[in-house]
């Protein structure tokens, strides 16, 4: 059975340390607009950091600090201050709308079905908008034990969250959501 903390503590290098694809960087950059206060949930080793060109401070949350040194090195290269908070699966320890944008790239697919809706709620609770890139349930791929097919747009609809800027990339769904 998949246990998030145990799995991510054991994993040596997420995504082989490769930079995020250019289309991910471009999508996040465009959606951020004039956002200055950003929280990234599940930043791994900072693969999406090139999208944060105008950011001076960034809050990152993850379930374990295993990759913190690599994350901090990437932030240093980008010349912005990094704040890191270790957060177990559940409620994020931040105020409602504390950030302009929350960013979550290729993380939601790792949320177990009993946690996905609550995690998406937290993304829209702590920020004015949430920028998401993740595998979509319509993609016919074989998933590993640590990946789940979620109907993100259906979850948004069921919760009354506004969804915009939907882009379908190969095997990925990009969208921005706002709470009500």
Phi and psi in degrees as a GROMACS rama.xvg file:
@    title "Ramachandran Plot"
@    xaxis  label "Phi"
@    yaxis  label "Psi"
@TYPE xy
-72.001  122.907  UNK-2
-121.094  112.647  UNK-3
-49.8819  -55.8858  UNK-4
-60.715  -46.266  UNK-5
-62.1484  -44.3674  UNK-6
-61.4784  -49.9564  UNK-7
-73.8741  -26.4396  UNK-8
-67.9232  -32.5806  UNK-9
-83.9149  -20.5452  UNK-10
-77.5487  124.923  UNK-11
-75.7315  -45.3782  UNK-12
-143.218  105.641  UNK-13
-67.1204  133.21  UNK-14
53.814  29.8547  UNK-15
56.574  18.4657  UNK-16
69.6962  8.9138  UNK-17
-73.3386  148.882  UNK-18
-62.1136  155.658  UNK-19
-64.675  149.822  UNK-20
-57.9203  147.847  UNK-21
-55.0558  -37.1031  UNK-22
-67.2809  -27.7905  UNK-23
-69.1064  -48.0012  UNK-24
-58.8167  -46.9109  UNK-25
-61.5686  -43.071  UNK-26
-63.6384  -48.7419  UNK-27
-63.8019  -44.2363  UNK-28
-56.3822  -47.5425  UNK-29
-63.0873  -43.9728  UNK-30
-70.9855  -28.4457  UNK-31
-66.0988  -33.0675  UNK-32
53.0502  -121.098  UNK-33
-98.6718  26.4658  UNK-34
-67.0097  132.687  UNK-35
-115.148  -30.2902  UNK-36
-104.372  115.22  UNK-37
-129.466  141.525  UNK-38
-120.289  130.393  UNK-39
-110.369  126.342  UNK-40
-100.255  121.652  UNK-41
75.3108  54.4778  UNK-42
-74.8446  -12.0592  UNK-43
58.4563  -118.457  UNK-44
-108.231  15.9775  UNK-45
85.6309  31.6147  UNK-46
-64.1816  -25.4535  UNK-47
-96.9233  -1.26055  UNK-48
-52.3192  -34.2807  UNK-49
-57.8234  -17.6679  UNK-50
-75.2321  -13.3599  UNK-51
-98.0632  46.9974  UNK-52
-60.6001  -36.5519  UNK-53
-97.1183  5.73708  UNK-54
-88.7856  136.748  UNK-55
-104.794  -28.0644  UNK-56
-135.838  139.676  UNK-57
-135.621  131.874  UNK-58
-97.0186  129.331  UNK-59
-122.845  139.572  UNK-60
-125.985  138.878  UNK-61
-151.068  163.115  UNK-62
-78.0412  -11.6406  UNK-63
-156.093  144.412  UNK-64
-84.6965  18.4896  UNK-65
-49.9546  -41.1265  UNK-66
-99.028  14.0999  UNK-67
-57.6319  -43.0247  UNK-68
-59.9388  -42.9066  UNK-69
-67.9939  -38.5652  UNK-70
-62.4015  -46.3657  UNK-71
-63.9791  -38.0604  UNK-72
-64.0137  -40.3342  UNK-73
-65.6601  -41.073  UNK-74
-62.8864  -39.4802  UNK-75
-62.4822  -42.0203  UNK-76
-60.6651  -36.2157  UNK-77
-85.5292  -7.64606  UNK-78
64.5458  44.8315  UNK-79
-133.074  154.99  UNK-80
-76.2533  134.15  UNK-81
-110.68  129.779  UNK-82
-114.336  132.032  UNK-83
-123.512  132.83  UNK-84
-127.149  126.413  UNK-85
-82.1328  123.04  UNK-86
-131.532  121.744  UNK-87
-68.7321  167.296  UNK-88
-56.5142  125.891  UNK-89
142.938  -149.409  UNK-90
-69.7921  134.849  UNK-91
-79.2022  137.634  UNK-92
-83.3321  52.4432  UNK-93
-133.575  159.578  UNK-94
-71.3989  159.08  UNK-95
-59.5039  136.573  UNK-96
51.5135  31.619  UNK-97
-67.1667  -26.7754  UNK-98
-117.666  154.857  UNK-99
-67.6533  -45.1534  UNK-100
-142.182  144.926  UNK-101
-109.483  146.569  UNK-102
-127.668  134.683  UNK-103
-144.262  103.118  UNK-104
-113.542  119.283  UNK-105
53.5948  39.7161  UNK-106
-116.412  -40.2374  UNK-107
-61.2724  -28.2751  UNK-108
-64.1739  -16.7077  UNK-109
-91.4042  -4.19908  UNK-110
-81.1796  128.574  UNK-111
-63.1317  153.467  UNK-112
-52.7031  -34.3657  UNK-113
-74.9184  -9.40878  UNK-114
-111.48  -16.2811  UNK-115
-60.7868  -46.3336  UNK-116
-63.8062  -42.618  UNK-117
-64.0575  -38.5807  UNK-118
-66.4668  -43.0934  UNK-119
-64.5926  -37.1756  UNK-120
-59.9915  -42.3089  UNK-121
-64.0392  -37.2988  UNK-122
-61.3442  -40.2793  UNK-123
-85.1443  -19.6878  UNK-124
-72.5372  -43.5549  UNK-125
-85.4707  -7.57147  UNK-126
-140.662  158.71  UNK-127
-67.0886  -28.7082  UNK-128
-151.001  153.516  UNK-129
-119.35  132.695  UNK-130
-107.787  121.71  UNK-131
-126.767  136.92  UNK-132
-131.473  124.465  UNK-133
-161.226  163.402  UNK-134
-62.94  143.799  UNK-135
-109.213  149.4  UNK-136
-61.7585  -19.5824  UNK-137
-76.5274  -13.3664  UNK-138
-78.9175  118.88  UNK-139
-81.3885  79.8001  UNK-140
-126.11  158.41  UNK-141
-85.8838  123.928  UNK-142
-98.4147  145.876  UNK-143
-78.91  173.397  UNK-144
-62.0791  -21.502  UNK-145
-98.1118  13.9897  UNK-146
-128.054  143.847  UNK-147
-133.821  142.554  UNK-148
-86.252  112.637  UNK-149
-114.511  145.474  UNK-150
-91.7176  81.3433  UNK-151
-59.8202  -44.6404  UNK-152
-66.3978  -35.4914  UNK-153
-65.0712  -41.2386  UNK-154
-62.1766  -43.417  UNK-155
-60.7695  -46.5195  UNK-156
-60.4702  -45.9956  UNK-157
-62.8355  -25.3931  UNK-158
-100.708  1.07798  UNK-159
74.7407  20.4987  UNK-160
-84.2677  140.252  UNK-161
-79.7587  132.073  UNK-162
-117.708  135.71  UNK-163
-143.577  172.559  UNK-164
52.1623  46.4726  UNK-165
-75.3628  126.221  UNK-166
-131.908  130.077  UNK-167
-103.969  118  UNK-168
-104.523  167.743  UNK-169
-55.2063  118.792  UNK-170
66.8992  4.0667  UNK-171
-132.06  148.926  UNK-172
-118.663  128.672  UNK-173
-113.51  135.402  UNK-174
-159.749  160.478  UNK-175
-117.527  136.501  UNK-176
-129.276  151.038  UNK-177
-132.761  142.375  UNK-178
-78.7947  171.847  UNK-179
